[in-house]
Amino acid sequence: MEQIAIAMVVLGLLLLVFSGLWFLVTAFRESIWWGLACLFLPFVQLFFLIVHWPVAKKPFFFQLLGLALIILAAIVSPQIIHR
């Protein structure tokens, strides 16, 4: 069971990194200013998500999926966190 939880955490982290980069690429495709703002300013990604929902929803949902995998792994096997 522990190996499954570790695999879920690794998969969740990979999804978070991949979708975070995908989100940034989406912001840079809208404009260089959106991309730079999302990269360097806090809370601009949330504003970009709201304003550009049709193009930003897919990477956002993949981020949620990655986070859900990590949380589920922590619930299933909490002793991994305490190592």
N, C-alpha and C positions, 0 to 999 in steps of 0.2 A: 504494500500500500504506500510505503514511503517513496518508492521509486516513481509511482504514478504522480504523487504530489510534487515531487521535484520536477518531473517532466512538465506538469501543468504550470509551475512557476516559470520554468525556462521558456515554454511556449508563450505564456502571458507576457513576459518581458520582451521577447522577440516581436510579438504583436504590438506592444506599446512603442517600441523603437521604430518599427516599420511604419506604423500609422502616424506617429509623430512627424517623421520625415515626409510622409505622404501629405500630411496637413500643411507643412511648410511649403512644399512644392506647389500645392494648390493655392496658397496665399501668394507665392511669387508669380504664379501664372496670372493672377488677377492684376497685380502690379508690383513693381519692385518695392514700392513704399509699404504695401500691405505685408509683403514678405519680411522686410526689415523690421517693421513694427511688431509683427508676430514673433520674430526672433528675439528682440531685445526689450520690449516693453511688456510689463505684466498686465494681464487681463485683456490685452488686445486680441488674443486668440478667441476668447469668449465673444467679444464684439464681432470679430470676423465670422465666427460660426453663426451668429444670429443674422447678420446682414447678408451673408452669402450661403445660406442654408442649402440650396440645391446642389452646390458643388462641394461643400464642406461636410455634408452629413455622412458620407461613406467612411472617410478616415476617422471621424468622430465615433461612429458606431464600432469600428474596429478597435479604437482605444478603449471603449467601454468593455468590449469582449475580452481584451487582454487584462484589464483590471478585474473583471469578473473571474477569470481563470485564476489569478493570483489570490483573490479573496477566497474562492472555493477551495483552493489547495491549502490555505491557512486554516480553514474550517475543518477540512477532512483530516489533516495531519498537523496539528498545532505544535508538535514537538520539533518540527523542522525549524521553526522560528527561534526556538530557544537554544539552538546549537551555536 
